[in-house]
Amino acid sequence: MKLLRKFLLGFAIVLSFIIILAYLFDVDYLFKAVRVVYLNGKTTAYLDDYTYFENREIKKGTAQPWAMHKDFNKVKATRRLEEVHKELGTVAYLVIKNDSIWHESYYDGYGKDSKSNSFSMAKTVVTAAMFKAIMEGKIKSPDQRVSDYFPEYKEGLAAKLTVGDLSSMSTGMDWGEQYSSAFSVTTRAYFGDELEKTVLNVPIVREPGTEFEYVSGATQLLAMVIVKATGEHLSDYVSKHFWQPMGAENDALWQIDHEGGIEKAYCCIGSNARDFARFGKLFLHQGNWNGNQILDAAAVTRMITPKFKEAPQYGYGVWLNDYLGKKMYYLRGHLGQFVIMIPEDNIIIVRLGHIKGLQTTTDAHSNDFYVYVDEAYKMLGKMKPGEGKGNNLPMTPEQAEVIDMMK
């Protein structure tokens, strides 16, 4: 018994020392990261982690249910598609043709009303909100300086930073976009409770507006500008100008950094495949929703146009790809969340799931993107077996390990 008491006392002393050090070195957010992620058997953020954070509602208005295509679910998913759904843990897969749901499948206990984390698909929503604020005259233009809203950016390179630089990922921010590093600023932003302070402490170290570099801090700062410009919570602004007029069928949740705090705007909208798909329809119709011009067509055009010739994969808050001889653009999230728009054929493809395909340094688009597009076209009878890039799906050892854990 004495040995046990000594052990417990020693353990308590060591634990107290660790806690004191964590607060002294300002890394106490790691306690929440361990509790939310590792104690739940995960290695990174995951689809339903929103239940461990404070959230603010994106309230729905009058629901406008999707039309169902006359051939709804008459064509089964291809064998290849089902294999990839299983390998990568798909929870939702939709194909919308001519504004009607043509195919819809759910897995792993998820359904049409199930919420899951959007991750970085939220970045597109924030840029859309920026252009809406410009339409309303609350932000002057994409060329307006960030320093007009935050005096922290009045000096040096930061003085040149514009809201357009934020939405086009050309900020020059010294932001480390590492999702698996416990000490990266991205991890601090995700699990910490002082998000605004975290972002404002990141310096601008390169000339803004000169080159593409994808960093989550850019979208977070953009959202902070929108909040200052509109005087509204980001969730309320998106609800009023997008979620409600687009007829979302469910309230959504947006994670916030602490009770009463600000939205984690670079990620973390909890919603479902059908409601996420509404942004696809909005962009395919150049900002018009059933006769209501929610966004200027010029704003949509700018969002889907590359800012830099050297970075044709990104516009303003939107990923871009020329594939199968067609212009495609899409929302993308950390674990393989996609809303893919193909205007030439009036098609929207939505995929939500647990694991993203392989991302290489030679292709800006992960290999699962090609599978979801290829197999949809095969199901639609628009592509022959063997065509396209989605036939092989090599994975990293880390992805294979995650898949094994899920089995």
C-alpha positions in Angstrom: 0.0 0.0 0.0 2.9 2.4 0.8 4.4 1.7 -2.6 1.1 2.4 -4.3 0.8 5.7 -2.4 4.4 6.6 -3.4 3.7 5.8 -7.0 0.4 7.8 -7.1 2.2 10.7 -5.3 5.0 10.6 -7.8 2.6 10.3 -10.7 0.6 13.3 -9.4 3.8 15.4 -9.1 5.0 14.5 -12.6 1.5 15.2 -14.1 1.4 18.6 -12.3 4.8 19.4 -13.6 3.7 18.6 -17.2 0.6 20.7 -16.8 2.6 23.7 -15.5 5.1 23.4 -18.3 2.2 23.2 -20.9 0.8 26.5 -19.6 4.2 28.1 -19.3 5.0 27.3 -22.9 1.5 28.1 -24.1 0.7 24.7 -25.5 -2.2 23.7 -23.1 -4.4 23.3 -26.2 -2.6 19.9 -26.6 -4.7 18.6 -23.7 -7.8 19.1 -25.7 -6.2 17.6 -28.8 -5.3 14.4 -26.9 -8.8 14.2 -25.4 -10.7 14.7 -28.6 -8.4 12.8 -31.0 -6.1 10.2 -29.4 -8.4 9.1 -26.6 -11.0 8.4 -29.3 -8.6 6.2 -31.2 -8.1 8.7 -34.0 -4.9 10.2 -35.4 -6.3 13.4 -36.8 -9.5 15.5 -36.9 -12.5 13.4 -37.9 -16.1 13.7 -39.3 -18.0 13.9 -36.0 -15.5 15.7 -33.8 -17.8 18.7 -33.8 -19.6 17.2 -30.8 -16.5 18.0 -28.7 -16.4 21.7 -29.6 -18.7 24.7 -29.0 -20.7 25.4 -32.1 -22.9 28.2 -33.5 -25.9 27.4 -35.6 -26.3 28.2 -39.3 -30.1 28.4 -39.2 -32.2 27.1 -42.0 -35.3 28.9 -43.4 -38.0 27.4 -45.5 -36.7 24.2 -46.8 -36.5 23.6 -50.6 -36.1 19.9 -51.1 -34.1 18.7 -54.0 -36.0 17.4 -57.0 -35.5 13.7 -57.6 -34.4 12.6 -61.1 -36.8 10.3 -63.0 -34.0 7.8 -63.1 -33.1 8.2 -59.4 -30.8 5.3 -58.3 -31.8 3.1 -61.3 -28.1 2.7 -62.1 -26.0 0.9 -59.4 -22.6 2.2 -58.4 -19.8 0.6 -60.3 -17.7 -2.1 -58.7 -14.7 0.2 -58.8 -16.6 2.9 -57.0 -17.9 0.6 -54.3 -14.3 -0.7 -53.7 -13.1 2.8 -53.2 -16.0 3.7 -51.0 -15.0 0.8 -48.8 -11.2 1.5 -48.9 -11.5 5.2 -48.1 -14.5 5.1 -45.8 -17.1 7.0 -47.8 -20.2 8.0 -45.9 -22.1 9.9 -48.6 -21.9 9.9 -52.4 -24.3 11.9 -54.6 -24.6 12.6 -58.3 -26.9 15.5 -59.2 -27.8 15.9 -62.8 -29.7 19.0 -64.1 -30.5 20.1 -60.6 -32.1 16.7 -59.7 -30.6 13.9 -57.5 -29.7 11.1 -59.9 -27.7 8.9 -57.6 -27.5 8.8 -53.8 -25.7 6.4 -51.5 -24.9 6.4 -47.7 -22.6 4.2 -45.7 -21.4 3.6 -42.1 -24.7 4.5 -40.5 -24.9 8.0 -42.1 -28.0 9.2 -43.9 -29.3 12.2 -45.8 -29.7 14.3 -42.6 -26.4 13.2 -40.9 -24.0 15.9 -40.0 -20.3 15.6 -40.7 -17.4 18.0 -40.7 -16.8 20.0 -43.9 -13.2 20.7 -43.1 -11.8 23.0 -45.8 -14.9 23.1 -47.9 -15.8 25.9 -45.6 -13.1 28.0 -47.2 -15.3 28.3 -50.3 -18.2 29.4 -48.2 -16.1 32.1 -46.6 -15.0 33.5 -49.9 -18.6 33.5 -51.2 -19.5 35.5 -48.0 -16.7 38.0 -48.9 -18.1 38.6 -52.3 -21.6 38.9 -50.8 -20.3 41.6 -48.5 -18.8 43.3 -51.5 -22.2 43.2 -53.2 -23.7 44.9 -50.2 -21.0 47.6 -50.1 -19.7 46.5 -46.7 -16.3 45.6 -48.2 -15.2 47.9 -51.0 -13.6 45.4 -53.3 -11.1 42.5 -53.3 -8.4 45.2 -53.3 -9.4 46.6 -49.9 -6.5 46.5 -47.4 -6.8 44.2 -44.4 -5.3 47.1 -42.4 -8.6 48.9 -42.8 -10.0 46.4 -40.3 -7.0 45.3 -38.3 -4.3 47.9 -37.5 -1.9 45.1 -36.8 -1.4 45.0 -40.6 -0.4 48.7 -41.1 3.3 48.3 -41.3 5.8 46.5 -43.5 4.8 43.8 -46.0 1.5 43.4 -44.1 0.4 46.9 -45.2 0.0 45.5 -48.7 -2.2 42.6 -47.8 -5.7 42.7 -49.3 -8.9 40.7 -48.8 -8.5 39.4 -52.3 -5.0 38.0 -51.3 -6.7 36.2 -48.4 -9.3 34.5 -50.6 -6.8 33.6 -53.3 -4.3 32.1 -50.9 -1.5 34.6 -51.8 -0.8 36.2 -48.4 2.9 35.6 -47.7 1.8 34.4 -44.2 4.4 32.5 -42.1 1.8 29.8 -41.5 2.7 26.1 -41.2 -0.1 24.0 -42.8 0.8 20.8 -41.0 -2.2 18.8 -39.8 -0.3 16.0 -38.0 2.2 18.1 -36.1 1.2 18.7 -32.5 3.0 22.0 -32.4 2.0 23.5 -35.7 -0.1 26.7 -35.8 -2.8 24.8 -37.6 -3.2 22.4 -34.7 -3.1 25.3 -32.2 -5.9 27.0 -34.3 -8.0 23.9 -34.3 -7.8 23.0 -30.6 -7.0 26.3 -29.0 -9.5 28.8 -27.6 -7.8 32.1 -28.7 -8.1 31.8 -32.5 -8.1 35.5 -33.3 -5.0 36.1 -31.2 -3.3 33.0 -32.9 -4.0 34.4 -36.3 -2.9 38.0 -35.6 0.4 36.7 -34.2 1.4 35.1 -37.5 3.6 37.6 -39.4 3.5 38.4 -43.2 7.0 37.4 -44.3 6.7 37.5 -48.1 5.2 39.9 -50.6 1.4 39.5 -50.6 -0.4 39.0 -53.8 2.5 37.5 -55.7 2.3 33.7 -55.4 -0.1 30.9 -54.4 0.4 29.2 -51.1 -2.4 27.4 -49.4 -2.7 28.3 -45.8 -5.7 28.0 -43.5 -4.8 31.2 -41.7 -5.7 33.2 -44.8 -9.3 32.1 -44.7 -9.5 32.6 -40.9 -8.3 36.2 -41.3 -10.7 36.8 -44.1 -13.6 35.7 -41.9 -12.4 38.0 -39.2 -12.5 40.9 -41.8 -16.1 39.8 -42.9 -17.2 39.9 -39.2 -15.8 43.4 -38.7 -17.2 44.6 -42.0 -20.8 43.3 -41.5 -21.1 43.4 -37.7 -22.5 39.9 -37.7 -21.4 36.5 -36.6 -20.1 34.6 -39.6 -22.7 31.8 -39.1 -25.6 34.4 -39.0 -24.3 36.1 -42.2 -24.0 32.8 -44.1 -27.4 31.7 -42.8 -29.1 34.9 -43.9 -27.5 35.2 -47.3 -26.9 31.6 -48.3 -28.3 28.8 -46.1 -31.8 30.3 -45.9 -32.3 31.6 -49.5 -30.9 28.3 -50.9 -33.5 26.4 -49.0 -31.2 24.2 -46.8 -33.2 21.4 -45.3 -31.3 21.3 -42.0 -29.7 23.7 -39.6 -25.9 23.4 -39.7 -23.3 23.9 -37.0 -20.1 25.9 -37.3 -17.4 25.1 -34.7 -16.2 28.1 -32.6 -13.0 28.5 -30.6 -14.8 28.9 -27.3 -18.3 29.7 -25.9 -19.3 33.0 -27.5 -16.2 33.0 -29.6 -15.5 33.1 -33.3 -16.0 30.5 -36.0 -13.2 28.3 -37.1 -13.8 29.6 -40.5 -11.1 27.8 -42.4 -13.0 24.5 -41.7 -15.6 22.9 -39.6 -19.2 23.4 -40.9 -21.2 20.4 -39.7 -23.8 19.6 -42.3 -24.9 16.9 -44.8 -24.3 16.0 -48.4 -27.6 17.4 -49.8 -27.1 20.8 -48.2 -23.4 21.1 -49.0 -24.4 20.3 -52.7 -26.5 23.6 -52.8 -23.3 25.6 -53.2 -22.6 23.4 -56.3 -26.0 24.4 -57.8 -25.4 28.1 -56.9 -22.1 28.2 -58.7 -23.3 26.2 -61.7 -26.1 28.9 -62.1 -23.6 31.7 -61.8 -24.8 32.8 -58.4 -28.5 32.6 -59.2 -30.8 30.4 -57.1 -34.2 29.9 -58.7 -34.4 33.5 -59.9 -32.7 35.0 -56.8 -29.3 36.5 -57.7 -27.5 35.6 -54.4 -24.0 36.3 -55.8 -23.1 38.4 -58.8 -22.2 36.3 -61.8 -19.0 38.3 -62.0 -18.1 37.1 -58.5 -18.6 33.5 -59.4 -16.5 33.9 -62.5 -13.7 35.4 -60.5 -13.9 32.6 -57.9 -13.4 29.9 -60.6 -10.6 31.7 -62.5 -7.0 31.2 -61.5 -5.3 34.3 -60.1 -1.8 33.0 -61.1 -0.8 31.3 -64.3 1.7 29.3 -62.2 -1.1 28.0 -60.0 -4.0 27.0 -62.3 -5.4 24.7 -59.6 -6.9 27.5 -57.5 -9.1 30.6 -58.0 -10.6 32.5 -55.2 -11.6 30.0 -52.6 -12.3 27.3 -55.2 -10.2 24.4 -56.6 -10.0 24.1 -60.4 -9.2 21.2 -62.7 -9.3 20.7 -66.5 -10.2 17.0 -66.8 -11.7 14.8 -69.5 -11.6 17.9 -71.7 -14.0 19.7 -69.3 -13.7 22.6 -66.9 -14.3 21.3 -63.4 -14.2 23.2 -60.1 -14.8 22.1 -56.6 -14.9 22.5 -52.8 -12.4 20.3 -51.0 -11.9 19.1 -47.4 -9.2 17.5 -45.4 -10.5 13.9 -45.4 -11.7 13.8 -49.0 -14.8 16.0 -48.8 -15.8 17.1 -52.3 -18.5 19.2 -54.0 -17.4 18.8 -57.7 -19.1 21.0 -60.3 -19.0 20.2 -64.0 -20.8 23.0 -65.9 -20.6 21.5 -69.4 -22.8 18.6 -68.3 -24.7 20.3 -65.4 -23.4 17.7 -63.0 -22.6 18.0 -59.2 -20.8 15.2 -57.4 -20.6 15.2 -53.7 -18.5 12.8 -51.6 -18.0 12.8 -47.9 -15.9 10.3 -46.0 -13.2 9.3 -43.5 -10.1 9.2 -45.7 -8.7 11.2 -48.5 -6.9 9.7 -51.5 -3.2 10.1 -52.2 -1.9 13.6 -52.7 1.4 13.9 -54.5 3.7 16.8 -55.3 3.2 16.3 -59.0 -0.6 16.7 -59.0 -2.6 19.3 -57.1 -5.6 17.1 -57.1 -5.7 13.9 -55.0 -6.2 10.7 -56.9 -9.6 9.9 -55.4 -11.0 13.0 -57.2 -10.5 11.2 -60.4 -12.3 8.0 -59.1 -15.4 9.9 -58.1 -15.6 11.7 -61.4 -14.7 8.7 -63.6 -17.1 6.3 -62.0 -20.0 8.9 -62.1 -19.4 9.2 -65.8 -19.4 5.5 -66.3 -22.7 5.2 -64.4 -24.1 7.9 -66.6 -23.0 6.1 -69.7 -20.6 8.8 -70.7 -17.3 7.0 -70.3 -15.9 3.6 -71.3 -14.3 1.2 -68.8 -10.6 1.8 -68.6 -10.7 5.4 -69.5 -9.7 8.2 -67.1 -7.1 8.5 -64.3 -9.1 6.8 -61.5 -8.3 3.2 -62.3 -5.4 2.9 -59.9 -5.5 4.2 -56.3 -2.1 3.9 -54.6 -2.0 4.8 -51.0 0.6 5.9 -48.5 1.5 3.5 -45.7 -0.2 5.9 -43.3 -3.5 5.7 -45.3 -3.2 1.9 -45.4 -2.7 1.9 -41.6 -5.9 4.0 -41.0 -7.9 1.7 -43.3 -6.7 -1.4 -41.3 -7.8 0.3 -38.1 -11.2 0.9 -39.5 -11.8 -2.8 -40.5 
